[in-house]
């Protein structure tokens, strides 16, 4: 996503919408192969958050979705693919960063 000339994948949420672990695994494998080809050995992905708060602008499409089991399955599939391609991964988590209304005392 951040390198010109590399495969242009959709955000994680698109893989969640497809609901196919084999696609998430291929995503990880291809990302690993292309990254390793340019000397990158470690990816700070995937995001393991469940998109449970639509007001959170940070997690949003970085998440594989709203269902905890589906997110877990796709995170694991991505990691399998990345490891098969020789890349290290970091499972990320963003705290709930939704903007809350001010509290009046």
Order of alpha helices (4+ residues) and beta strands (2+ residues): alpha-alpha-beta-alpha-beta
